[in-house]
Amino acid sequence: MTPKTVTVVARIKARAGREGRVQQMLAAMVEPTSAEKGCISYDLHSSPEDKALFLFYENWRSRADLEKHLRMPYLQAFLAQSEELLAEPIDISLWELVS
């Protein structure tokens, strides 16, 4: 059976005063993540109404590829600072294409 592609929607809210730093760190992850095996797309968005809100829309060839991404040092480095930088835990949801 062929592995199903996985779509990830990750909503990130920066602490007040940390918006610029969070955006800088998130943007720095786009290039290396896009080069990872199994990454189809890795797009960072910001809210036009709330400078503290960011969203990643990601597509991965398989769940295994996503799990490898979650262990990458640059992602782990960001997560290690998340309590200091983020106003709330990252909201992550996984999706599969229906049609």
N, C-alpha and C positions, 0 to 999 in steps of 0.2 A: 504494500500500500504506500502511495506517495504521501509524504508529510504535507499537512495543510499549512498554507501561509498564515501568519499571525499578524494582526494589526494591534498596535499598542497606542492608547491615548493616555498621556501622562500630564496631569495638571499640577503646576508648581506655583506656590504663592510665597513670594519673598517677604521677609520681615521689613517693616518700615525702615527706611534708610539703607537697606541692603539691596535694593532693586538693581542698581547698576552693577554691583559685584556679581549678583546671581545671573544677570543677563550675560555678563562677560564669561562666566564659567560655563554656562549652558552653551553659548555660542562656540566656545573652544572645543566642545565635545562633538560638534557636527562633523567636521572633517575626518577625524579618526574613526568615528562610528560609521560614517558613510563608506569608508574603505574596508570595513569588517566583512569577512566572508558571511554571506547570508543576508546582509542588509540590502533591502530593495530601496527603501527611502527612509530618511530621518530628518524631518522638517520641524524647525523650531518656530513657534508663533508667539506673539505678545498681544495682550488685550489692548485695544485702542481706548477703552474706558478706564482701565485699571493698570497702572504701570507696574504693579506688583505681581500680576498674573502672567504666567507663561504656559505654553502647551506644546508638548512634543506629539507629533503624529508620525508614527513609525510603522513600517511594513518589513516583515522578516520572512525569509523562505521557510523557516520551521521554528518550532518551539525550542529545539536544541540550539539553533543559532542565537535566538534571543537569550537563552540561559548563559551562553558563552559571553554575550555582550554584558550581561549583568555582573560578570566577574572581572571585567576589564579594569585595570588600575585607575584610569582617569575617571571612570564612573564611581568606583569605590572611594576615591579621594573626595569627590563631590559629596557623596552620601555621608562620609565621615564628618563633614562640616555642616550637614543639613540642619542639625538642631540650632546651631548658631545663626544660620542664614535664612531659614524658612520659618514662616509664620504658622505653618501646619504641616502635617505629614503629606508627602507626595501622594496624590490620588491617581492610581494606575488601574486601567481596565484593559482587558484583552478581548479581541474580537476576531471572528472568522468570517470570511466572505460567504454570503449566502447565494447571491446571484450577481 
